[in-house]
Amino acid sequence: MAPTEIVRTTLQMATLLFMARDVLAQTPSTGHVPTRVEIIYGEVPSKAASIIVGAVYVLVGLILFFPVFRYKHFWGLCLPIGAVASGIGFFVKAVMVSSEAHQNSQGLLIAQNVIIVCAPATFFAFNYIVYGHLVLDCVGAQFSLLRPSRVSFIFVGSDILTFVIQAGGAALLTNADKFQTGKNIFIVGLILQAASYYFFTIMFAIMHCKVKKSGLTNGKEVWWKTVWLLYFSSFFIIVRTIYRIVEGNAGRGSEVRTNEVYFYCLDFLPLIIAISVYMPWWPGKYLAGDSLVAGNTYKMTESTPSAV
């Protein structure tokens, strides 16, 4: 082989090696560059599932508006508003995954993440408010660790605080460079929100035990339905908080973060059950009779010294 042919062959081989290196540097086989959504979620979420879940939330929310206005219980507006907001969050998610351009949109990613994560705080707030009305209107503040007027202030206030913390963390989660910082902030918000609801549930259970031991009730008063509704709803909310903490602590590529089945079974399903129970059994309508508060003088009962 002539020297010139050897040089030419060597150059051709070198060129082929550099071309192979460039191909291998891309995503294997397809050369596809992962979108922002794929980097964060590990896959492209299902558009159909997002639309279906969004529609379910909106439908439930619209149905829940009916008892609010029928009974003029405007204190319960946070529940249907939160349900509709959750639905909107999933519709934004459906738009986000509809094209590669949208999958790289940080605005859409932040919007859907913040709404989906934070809107359920209104479900928690609704249960806090129902508890306050139950104690104030039917049971008596002497059975509650906290005065009814302070329950909503303290727990709804904690919801707002944890909402802000989670929203800030959720926004940072969409930035690959700040993912770990966002994750840490988000987990702090989740833990604080969960701890607040766990304390509320314990306080609720203590109130229940005190009322039963008082001998003032026969267990057949109509407001007991509200008690059982709160327990039922709280159980599923607690399931959701446990999943969220586990999911938040999981690594970016972990099964619990990348497989949507976990999210829909342990986040969406528990939450939709927790609020859907109020469609056929609106708790407010059971707070109008069989009160243990003498003469329904609620303000007098609220001022009893045994309530903090």
Backbone hydrogen bonds in HBPLUS format (Angstrom, degrees):
<---DONOR---> <-ACCEPTOR-->    atom                        ^
c    i                          cat <-CA-CA->   ^        H-A-AA   ^      H-
h    n   atom  resd res      DA  || num        DHA   H-A  angle D-A-AA Bond
n    s   type  num  typ     dist DA aas  dist angle  dist       angle   num
A0005-GLU N   A0002-ALA O   3.00 MM   3  5.26 122.7  2.34 104.0 118.5     1
A0006-ILE N   A0002-ALA O   3.04 MM   4  6.41 151.9  2.12 153.3 162.1     2
A0007-VAL N   A0003-PRO O   3.00 MM   4  6.30 160.4  2.04 153.5 157.9     3
A0008-ARG N   A0004-THR O   2.98 MM   4  6.18 159.8  2.02 143.2 149.1     4
A0009-THR N   A0005-GLU O   2.88 MM   4  6.04 160.1  1.92 147.3 152.7     5
A0010-THR N   A0006-ILE O   2.93 MM   4  6.10 157.7  1.98 147.3 153.7     6
A0011-LEU N   A0007-VAL O   2.96 MM   4  6.19 159.2  2.00 150.6 155.8     7
A0012-GLN N   A0008-ARG O   3.00 MM   4  6.23 154.7  2.07 146.2 153.1     8
A0013-MET N   A0009-THR O   2.96 MM   4  6.22 158.9  2.01 149.7 155.0     9
A0014-ALA N   A0010-THR O   2.95 MM   4  6.20 157.8  2.00 149.0 155.2    10
A0015-THR N   A0011-LEU O   2.93 MM   4  6.14 155.4  1.99 145.8 152.6    11
A0016-LEU N   A0012-GLN O   2.98 MM   4  6.26 157.9  2.03 148.7 154.2    12
A0017-LEU N   A0013-MET O   2.98 MM   4  6.24 151.3  2.06 147.0 154.8    13
A0018-PHE N   A0014-ALA O   3.04 MM   4  6.34 158.6  2.09 151.1 155.8    14
A0019-MET N   A0015-THR O   3.01 MM   4  6.28 154.3  2.08 147.2 154.6    15
A0020-ALA N   A0016-LEU O   2.95 MM   4  6.14 154.5  2.01 145.7 152.5    16
A0021-ARG N   A0017-LEU O   2.92 MM   4  6.18 150.5  2.01 144.8 153.1    17
A0022-ASP N   A0018-PHE O   3.10 MM   4  6.37 155.1  2.16 145.0 150.6    18
A0023-VAL N   A0019-MET O   3.08 MM   4  6.37 152.4  2.16 146.0 153.4    19
A0024-LEU N   A0020-ALA O   2.96 MM   4  6.16 162.1  1.99 151.1 155.7    20
A0025-ALA N   A0021-ARG O   3.05 MM   4  6.21 135.5  2.25 140.2 151.7    21
A0026-GLN N   A0023-VAL O   3.13 MM   3  5.56 151.4  2.22 107.7 115.7    22
A0031-GLY N   A0027-THR O   2.95 MM   4  4.70 147.0  2.06 146.1 147.9    23
A0030-THR N   A0028-PRO O   2.74 MM   2  5.76 147.5  1.85 101.8  94.8    24
A0039-ILE N   A0035-THR O   2.99 MM   4  6.28 150.9  2.08 150.2 158.6    25
A0040-ILE N   A0036-ARG O   3.05 MM   4  6.28 157.0  2.11 146.9 152.4    26
A0037-VAL N   A0103-GLN O   3.19 MM  66  5.28 132.7  2.42 133.1 145.8    27
A0041-TYR N   A0037-VAL O   2.80 MM   4  5.85 173.1  1.80 158.9 161.3    28
A0042-GLY N   A0038-GLU O   2.73 MM   4  4.79 135.2  1.93 121.5 132.4    29
A0050-SER N   A0046-SER O   3.22 MM   4  6.33 155.2  2.28 137.4 143.8    30
A0051-ILE N   A0047-LYS O   3.02 MM   4  6.31 156.1  2.08 152.0 158.1    31
A0052-ILE N   A0048-ALA O   2.96 MM   4  6.22 163.8  1.99 153.7 158.0    32
A0053-VAL N   A0049-ALA O   2.93 MM   4  6.04 172.3  1.94 153.9 156.3    33
A0054-GLY N   A0050-SER O   2.90 MM   4  5.92 157.3  1.96 141.9 149.2    34
A0055-ALA N   A0051-ILE O   2.91 MM   4  6.07 155.8  1.97 145.9 152.3    35
A0056-VAL N   A0052-ILE O   2.96 MM   4  6.24 154.4  2.02 149.4 156.5    36
A0057-TYR N   A0053-VAL O   3.00 MM   4  6.27 165.0  2.03 153.9 157.1    37
A0058-VAL N   A0054-GLY O   3.03 MM   4  6.25 165.1  2.05 150.8 154.8    38
A0059-LEU N   A0055-ALA O   2.90 MM   4  6.02 161.8  1.93 148.6 154.1    39
A0060-VAL N   A0056-VAL O   2.94 MM   4  6.13 168.8  1.96 155.1 157.8    40
A0061-GLY N   A0057-TYR O   2.86 MM   4  6.02 159.7  1.90 148.8 155.3    41
A0062-LEU N   A0058-VAL O   2.87 MM   4  6.10 159.5  1.92 152.4 157.0    42
A0063-ILE N   A0059-LEU O   3.02 MM   4  6.28 156.4  2.08 149.2 155.6    43
A0064-LEU N   A0060-VAL O   2.95 MM   4  6.18 151.0  2.03 147.5 155.7    44
A0065-PHE N   A0061-GLY O   3.14 MM   4  6.46 127.1  2.43 140.0 153.1    45
A0065-PHE N   A0062-LEU O   3.28 MM   3  5.26 140.2  2.44  93.9 104.8    46
A0066-PHE N   A0063-ILE O   3.12 MM   3  5.60 142.5  2.27 107.4 116.8    47
A0069-PHE N   A0065-PHE O   3.15 MM   4  6.42 159.6  2.19 156.3 159.5    48
A0070-ARG N   A0066-PHE O   2.79 MM   4  5.88 152.7  1.87 152.4 161.9    49
A0071-TYR N   A0067-PRO O   2.98 MM   4  5.78 171.0  1.98 141.7 144.1    50
A0073-HIS N   A0068-VAL O   2.80 MM   5  4.83 131.6  2.03 138.3 149.9    51
A0076-GLY N   A0073-HIS O   2.91 MM   3  5.79 166.9  1.93 123.8 128.2    52
A0077-LEU N   A0074-PHE O   3.21 MM   3  5.34 166.5  2.23 112.1 112.1    53
A0079-LEU N   A0076-GLY O   3.16 MM   3  5.96 151.9  2.24 121.9 127.3    54
A0081-ILE N   A0077-LEU O   3.15 MM   4  6.19 164.6  2.18 159.6 164.1    55
A0082-GLY N   A0078-CYS O   2.93 MM   4  5.81 152.4  2.01 135.7 143.5    56
A0083-ALA N   A0079-LEU O   3.03 MM   4  6.27 152.5  2.11 149.2 156.9    57
A0084-VAL N   A0080-PRO O   2.98 MM   4  6.17 165.8  2.00 151.8 154.6    58
A0085-ALA N   A0081-ILE O   2.91 MM   4  6.08 158.6  1.95 147.3 154.0    59
A0086-SER N   A0082-GLY O   2.92 MM   4  6.12 151.4  2.01 142.4 149.7    60
A0087-GLY N   A0083-ALA O   3.05 MM   4  6.37 155.7  2.11 145.7 152.0    61
A0088-ILE N   A0084-VAL O   2.94 MM   4  6.30 155.0  2.01 150.9 157.6    62
A0089-GLY N   A0085-ALA O   2.97 MM   4  6.28 150.8  2.06 145.8 153.8    63
A0090-PHE N   A0086-SER O   3.15 MM   4  6.57 148.0  2.25 147.3 155.0    64
A0090-PHE N   A0087-GLY O   3.13 MM   3  5.24 120.3  2.50  96.5 110.5    65
A0091-PHE N   A0087-GLY O   3.00 MM   4  6.35 145.8  2.12 146.2 156.5    66
A0092-VAL N   A0088-ILE O   2.91 MM   4  6.21 154.0  1.98 152.4 159.0    67
A0093-LYS N   A0089-GLY O   3.03 MM   4  6.29 145.8  2.15 135.9 145.7    68
A0094-ALA N   A0090-PHE O   2.92 MM   4  6.20 147.0  2.03 140.7 148.9    69
A0095-VAL N   A0091-PHE O   3.05 MM   4  6.39 152.7  2.12 145.4 152.0    70
A0096-MET N   A0092-VAL O   2.89 MM   4  6.12 154.4  1.96 145.8 153.6    71
A0097-VAL N   A0093-LYS O   3.11 MM   4  6.40 150.0  2.21 149.5 154.9    72
A0098-SER N   A0095-VAL O   3.15 MM   3  5.17 157.5  2.20 104.9 111.7    73
A0103-GLN N   A0099-SER O   2.94 MM   4  6.18 144.7  2.07 144.4 155.3    74
A0104-ASN N   A0101-ALA O   3.22 MM   3  5.35 145.3  2.35  98.0 107.8    75
A0105-SER N   A0102-HIS O   3.03 MM   3  4.95 162.3  2.06 103.8 108.3    76
A0109-LEU N   A0105-SER O   3.13 MM   4  6.30 159.4  2.17 145.4 151.7    77
A0110-ILE N   A0106-GLN O   2.87 MM   4  6.01 161.2  1.91 150.5 154.8    78
A0111-ALA N   A0107-GLY O   2.95 MM   4  6.06 167.2  1.97 148.7 152.9    79
A0112-GLN N   A0108-LEU O   3.04 MM   4  6.13 177.9  2.04 153.1 153.7    80
A0113-ASN N   A0109-LEU O   3.17 MM   4  6.08 154.3  2.24 138.0 145.7    81
A0114-VAL N   A0110-ILE O   2.92 MM   4  6.00 169.1  1.94 158.0 160.5    82
A0115-ILE N   A0111-ALA O   3.06 MM   4  6.17 168.4  2.08 152.0 155.6    83
A0116-ILE N   A0112-GLN O   3.00 MM   4  5.91 167.0  2.01 144.7 148.9    84
A0117-VAL N   A0113-ASN O   3.08 MM   4  6.00 157.5  2.13 142.4 149.0    85
A0118-CYS N   A0114-VAL O   2.91 MM   4  5.77 158.9  1.95 145.8 152.3    86
A0119-ALA N   A0115-ILE O   2.91 MM   4  5.42 160.7  1.94 144.3 148.7    87
A0121-ALA N   A0118-CYS O   3.01 MM   3  5.72 162.8  2.04 122.7 128.3    88
A0122-THR N   A0119-ALA O   3.03 MM   3  6.01 166.5  2.05 131.9 134.0    89
A0123-PHE N   A0120-PRO O   2.89 MM   3  5.19 139.5  2.05 106.0 117.5    90
A0125-ALA N   A0121-ALA O   3.01 MM   4  6.30 161.8  2.04 146.4 151.5    91
A0126-PHE N   A0122-THR O   2.99 MM   4  6.14 148.8  2.09 138.4 145.6    92
A0127-ASN N   A0123-PHE O   3.32 MM   4  6.64 158.8  2.37 144.4 148.2    93
A0128-TYR N   A0124-PHE O   3.05 MM   4  6.45 152.8  2.13 151.1 159.5    94
A0129-ILE N   A0125-ALA O   2.98 MM   4  6.27 158.0  2.03 151.7 157.2    95
A0130-VAL N   A0126-PHE O   2.89 MM   4  6.18 158.2  1.94 152.9 159.2    96
A0131-TYR N   A0127-ASN O   3.00 MM   4  6.16 160.5  2.03 146.1 150.9    97
A0132-GLY N   A0128-TYR O   3.08 MM   4  6.41 157.6  2.13 146.1 151.9    98
A0133-HIS N   A0129-ILE O   3.05 MM   4  6.39 156.5  2.11 151.6 157.0    99
A0134-LEU N   A0130-VAL O   2.84 MM   4  6.07 154.1  1.91 151.1 159.4   100
A0135-VAL N   A0131-TYR O   2.96 MM   4  6.21 166.1  1.98 159.7 161.2   101
A0136-LEU N   A0132-GLY O   2.95 MM   4  5.98 165.1  1.97 146.2 151.2   102
A0137-ASP N   A0133-HIS O   2.79 MM   4  5.51 161.9  1.82 143.1 148.8   103
A0138-CYS N   A0134-LEU O   3.01 MM   4  5.40 147.2  2.12 132.0 140.2   104
A0139-VAL N   A0134-LEU O   3.14 MM   5  6.43 146.3  2.26 147.9 155.6   105
A0140-GLY N   A0135-VAL O   2.72 MM   5  5.22 158.7  1.77 142.5 149.4   106
A0292-LEU N   A0138-CYS O   2.67 MM 154  5.55 174.7  1.68 148.9 150.0   107
A0143-PHE N   A0140-GLY O   3.21 MM   3  6.13 171.8  2.21 125.6 128.1   108
A0144-SER N   A0141-ALA O   3.07 MM   3  5.30 164.0  2.09 111.9 117.0   109
A0150-ARG N   A0147-ARG O   2.85 MM   3  5.31 144.9  1.97 113.2 124.1   110
A0151-VAL N   A0147-ARG O   3.09 MM   4  6.37 132.4  2.33 148.2 161.8   111
A0151-VAL N   A0148-PRO O   3.23 MM   3  5.11 135.5  2.44  94.2 106.2   112
A0154-ILE N   A0150-ARG O   2.84 MM   4  5.87 168.5  1.85 152.3 155.2   113
A0155-PHE N   A0151-VAL O   2.91 MM   4  5.96 167.8  1.92 159.8 161.7   114
A0156-VAL N   A0152-SER O   2.84 MM   4  5.27 146.5  1.95 132.4 143.5   115
A0157-GLY N   A0153-PHE O   3.07 MM   4  5.59 139.8  2.24 119.8 131.6   116
A0158-SER N   A0154-ILE O   2.94 MM   4  6.17 145.7  2.06 136.6 145.8   117
A0159-ASP N   A0155-PHE O   2.92 MM   4  6.16 145.7  2.03 138.9 148.6   118
A0160-ILE N   A0156-VAL O   2.92 MM   4  6.26 153.9  1.99 149.6 155.8   119
A0161-LEU N   A0157-GLY O   3.02 MM   4  6.30 161.5  2.05 148.5 153.3   120
A0162-THR N   A0158-SER O   2.88 MM   4  6.07 170.6  1.89 151.9 154.5   121
A0163-PHE N   A0159-ASP O   2.76 MM   4  5.81 142.9  1.90 141.5 152.9   122
A0164-VAL N   A0160-ILE O   3.02 MM   4  6.30 158.5  2.07 149.7 153.4   123
A0165-ILE N   A0161-LEU O   3.06 MM   4  6.40 161.6  2.09 149.9 155.1   124
A0166-GLN N   A0162-THR O   2.83 MM   4  5.95 168.0  1.85 149.2 152.8   125
A0167-ALA N   A0163-PHE O   2.82 MM   4  5.94 156.9  1.87 149.5 156.7   126
A0168-GLY N   A0164-VAL O   2.98 MM   4  6.17 159.4  2.02 148.1 153.0   127
A0169-GLY N   A0165-ILE O   2.99 MM   4  6.27 160.6  2.03 149.6 155.2   128
A0170-ALA N   A0166-GLN O   2.71 MM   4  5.84 162.0  1.74 153.1 158.6   129
A0171-ALA N   A0167-ALA O   2.97 MM   4  6.10 151.1  2.05 143.8 150.8   130
A0172-LEU N   A0168-GLY O   3.21 MM   4  6.47 154.2  2.28 142.5 148.7   131
A0173-LEU N   A0169-GLY O   2.97 MM   4  6.22 137.5  2.16 144.1 156.5   132
A0174-THR N   A0171-ALA O   3.37 MM   3  5.79 153.8  2.44 105.5 112.1   133
A0175-ASN N   A0172-LEU O   2.99 MM   3  5.44 164.2  2.02 115.5 120.6   134
A0178-LYS N   A0175-ASN O   2.94 MM   3  5.32 136.4  2.13 109.0 121.4   135
A0182-GLY N   A0178-LYS O   2.92 MM   4  6.09 168.3  1.93 158.7 162.5   136
A0183-LYS N   A0179-PHE O   2.79 MM   4  5.97 151.4  1.87 148.7 157.5   137
A0184-ASN N   A0180-GLN O   2.98 MM   4  6.22 158.6  2.02 148.0 152.4   138
A0185-ILE N   A0181-THR O   3.06 MM   4  6.33 164.5  2.08 154.0 157.8   139
A0186-PHE N   A0182-GLY O   2.86 MM   4  5.94 161.2  1.90 148.0 154.1   140
A0187-ILE N   A0183-LYS O   2.91 MM   4  6.08 157.5  1.96 149.5 155.0   141
A0188-VAL N   A0184-ASN O   3.10 MM   4  6.33 156.4  2.16 144.7 150.7   142
A0189-GLY N   A0185-ILE O   3.09 MM   4  6.43 159.1  2.14 149.9 155.0   143
A0190-LEU N   A0186-PHE O   2.92 MM   4  6.24 155.0  1.98 148.5 155.8   144
A0191-ILE N   A0187-ILE O   2.85 MM   4  6.06 166.2  1.87 156.7 159.5   145
A0192-LEU N   A0188-VAL O   3.00 MM   4  6.15 164.3  2.02 151.3 155.7   146
A0193-GLN N   A0189-GLY O   2.96 MM   4  6.08 158.2  2.01 145.8 152.2   147
A0194-ALA N   A0190-LEU O   2.84 MM   4  6.03 162.8  1.87 151.8 156.9   148
A0195-ALA N   A0191-ILE O   2.82 MM   4  5.95 163.6  1.84 150.0 155.1   149
A0196-SER N   A0192-LEU O   2.99 MM   4  6.11 154.1  2.06 143.0 149.8   150
A0197-TYR N   A0193-GLN O   3.06 MM   4  6.37 156.4  2.12 146.4 152.4   151
A0198-TYR N   A0194-ALA O   2.84 MM   4  6.09 155.5  1.90 154.1 161.7   152
A0199-PHE N   A0195-ALA O   2.97 MM   4  6.14 158.8  2.02 147.3 152.5   153
A0200-PHE N   A0196-SER O   3.01 MM   4  6.24 155.2  2.07 142.5 149.8   154
A0201-THR N   A0197-TYR O   2.90 MM   4  6.14 156.5  1.95 147.6 153.3   155
A0202-ILE N   A0198-TYR O   2.97 MM   4  6.25 156.3  2.03 148.5 154.6   156
A0203-MET N   A0199-PHE O   2.89 MM   4  6.13 162.8  1.92 152.4 157.3   157
A0204-PHE N   A0200-PHE O   2.86 MM   4  6.08 152.8  1.93 147.9 156.0   158
A0205-ALA N   A0201-THR O   2.92 MM   4  6.17 156.4  1.97 146.5 152.4   159
A0206-ILE N   A0202-ILE O   2.91 MM   4  6.19 153.9  1.98 150.8 158.0   160
A0207-MET N   A0203-MET O   2.99 MM   4  6.23 159.0  2.03 147.5 152.9   161
A0208-HIS N   A0204-PHE O   3.00 MM   4  6.27 156.4  2.06 146.8 153.3   162
A0209-CYS N   A0205-ALA O   3.00 MM   4  6.30 160.6  2.03 149.3 153.4   163
A0210-LYS N   A0206-ILE O   2.96 MM   4  6.18 160.7  2.00 153.0 158.3   164
A0211-VAL N   A0207-MET O   2.99 MM   4  6.22 159.0  2.04 152.3 157.5   165
A0212-LYS N   A0208-HIS O   3.05 MM   4  6.33 160.7  2.09 151.8 156.9   166
A0213-LYS N   A0209-CYS O   2.99 MM   4  6.16 156.4  2.04 149.4 155.6   167
A0214-SER N   A0210-LYS O   3.04 MM   4  6.10 127.2  2.32 138.5 151.4   168
A0214-SER N   A0211-VAL O   3.27 MM   3  5.18 138.3  2.46  93.6 105.1   169
A0224-TRP N   A0221-GLU O   3.10 MM   3  5.84 164.5  2.12 119.9 124.8   170
A0225-LYS N   A0222-VAL O   3.19 MM   3  6.06 161.9  2.23 121.0 125.0   171
A0226-THR N   A0223-TRP O   2.97 MM   3  5.29 130.8  2.22 103.7 116.0   172
A0227-VAL N   A0223-TRP O   3.34 MM   4  6.83 147.7  2.46 141.7 150.3   173
A0228-TRP N   A0224-TRP O   3.04 MM   4  6.41 162.8  2.07 155.8 157.5   174
A0229-LEU N   A0225-LYS O   2.93 MM   4  6.10 150.1  2.02 142.2 151.2   175
A0230-LEU N   A0226-THR O   2.95 MM   4  6.13 155.4  2.01 146.6 152.3   176
A0231-TYR N   A0227-VAL O   3.07 MM   4  6.42 156.0  2.13 148.7 155.2   177
A0232-PHE N   A0228-TRP O   2.94 MM   4  6.11 164.7  1.97 148.5 152.7   178
A0233-SER N   A0229-LEU O   2.93 MM   4  6.10 172.6  1.93 154.3 156.2   179
A0234-SER N   A0230-LEU O   2.88 MM   4  5.89 160.7  1.92 145.8 152.0   180
A0235-PHE N   A0231-TYR O   3.00 MM   4  6.16 151.1  2.09 149.5 155.8   181
A0237-ILE N   A0233-SER O   3.09 MM   4  6.36 150.5  2.18 147.8 157.0   182
A0238-ILE N   A0234-SER O   2.90 MM   4  6.06 157.2  1.95 151.5 156.6   183
A0239-VAL N   A0235-PHE O   3.10 MM   4  6.42 151.7  2.18 143.2 150.9   184
A0240-ARG N   A0236-PHE O   3.11 MM   4  6.32 156.2  2.17 141.0 146.7   185
A0241-THR N   A0237-ILE O   2.96 MM   4  6.31 152.9  2.04 147.7 155.2   186
A0242-ILE N   A0238-ILE O   3.02 MM   4  6.26 157.8  2.07 152.3 157.2   187
A0243-TYR N   A0239-VAL O   3.12 MM   4  6.40 163.6  2.15 149.5 153.7   188
A0244-ARG N   A0240-ARG O   2.93 MM   4  6.16 162.5  1.97 152.3 157.2   189
A0245-ILE N   A0241-THR O   3.07 MM   4  6.26 154.5  2.13 146.0 151.7   190
A0246-VAL N   A0242-ILE O   3.06 MM   4  6.30 164.8  2.08 152.9 157.0   191
A0247-GLU N   A0243-TYR O   2.77 MM   4  5.94 168.1  1.78 159.9 163.6   192
A0248-GLY N   A0244-ARG O   2.81 MM   4  5.83 151.6  1.89 139.8 148.2   193
A0249-ASN N   A0245-ILE O   3.09 MM   4  6.25 144.3  2.22 142.1 150.0   194
A0250-ALA N   A0246-VAL O   3.13 MM   4  6.28 123.0  2.47 138.6 153.1   195
A0250-ALA N   A0247-GLU O   3.25 MM   3  5.13 142.3  2.40  94.1 104.8   196
A0254-SER N   A0251-GLY O   3.14 MM   3  5.16 166.9  2.16 110.0 113.2   197
A0257-ARG N   A0254-SER O   3.20 MM   3  5.45 139.8  2.37 102.2 113.0   198
A0258-THR N   A0254-SER O   3.02 MM   4  6.21 151.7  2.11 153.3 161.7   199
A0259-ASN N   A0255-GLU O   2.98 MM   4  5.64 147.7  2.09 147.9 151.7   200
A0262-TYR N   A0259-ASN O   3.29 MM   3  6.15 142.2  2.44 122.1 126.7   201
A0264-TYR N   A0260-GLU O   3.00 MM   4  6.30 168.7  2.01 165.8 166.5   202
A0265-CYS N   A0261-VAL O   2.95 MM   4  5.99 151.8  2.03 146.9 154.9   203
A0266-LEU N   A0262-TYR O   2.85 MM   4  5.69 150.5  1.93 147.5 154.5   204
A0267-ASP N   A0263-PHE O   2.80 MM   4  5.18 131.5  2.03 141.0 146.2   205
A0268-PHE N   A0263-PHE O   3.22 MM   5  6.67 151.0  2.31 144.7 153.0   206
A0269-LEU N   A0264-TYR O   3.00 MM   5  5.98 153.4  2.07 141.2 149.1   207
A0271-LEU N   A0267-ASP O   3.22 MM   4  6.23 161.6  2.26 147.7 153.3   208
A0272-ILE N   A0268-PHE O   2.88 MM   4  6.02 163.5  1.90 160.5 165.3   209
A0273-ILE N   A0269-LEU O   3.05 MM   4  6.17 154.5  2.11 151.1 157.8   210
A0274-ALA N   A0270-PRO O   2.90 MM   4  6.05 155.4  1.97 144.1 151.5   211
A0275-ILE N   A0271-LEU O   3.14 MM   4  6.43 141.0  2.30 145.9 154.0   212
A0276-SER N   A0272-ILE O   2.84 MM   4  5.72 147.0  1.95 138.7 149.0   213
A0277-VAL N   A0273-ILE O   3.35 MM   4  6.23 148.8  2.45 146.5 148.4   214
A0278-TYR N   A0275-ILE O   3.12 MM   3  5.67 154.5  2.19 110.8 118.1   215
A0279-MET N   A0276-SER O   2.95 MM   3  5.40 165.0  1.97 115.0 119.9   216
A0285-LYS N   A0282-TRP O   3.28 MM   3  6.04 147.8  2.39 119.2 125.7   217
A0286-TYR N   A0283-PRO O   3.10 MM   3  5.65 158.8  2.15 115.4 121.9   218
A0287-LEU N   A0284-GLY O   3.22 MM   3  5.40 164.9  2.24 109.8 112.4   219
A0296-ASN N   A0293-VAL O   2.89 MM   3  5.09 161.0  1.92 133.1 130.4   220
A0297-THR N   A0294-ALA O   3.26 MM   3  6.31 167.1  2.27 128.0 128.6   221
A0300-MET N   A0297-THR O   3.17 MM   3  5.63 125.5  2.49 106.4 119.0   222
A0301-THR N   A0297-THR O   3.28 MM   4  6.67 157.7  2.34 150.2 156.4   223
A0302-GLU N   A0298-TYR O   2.87 MM   4  6.10 152.9  1.94 151.3 159.6   224
A0303-SER N   A0300-MET O   3.25 MM   3  5.46 139.7  2.42  98.5 109.0   225
A0304-THR N   A0301-THR O   3.13 MM   3  5.52 168.1  2.15 117.4 118.7   226
A0307-ALA N   A0304-THR O   3.25 MM   3  6.05 166.2  2.27 122.6 126.4   227
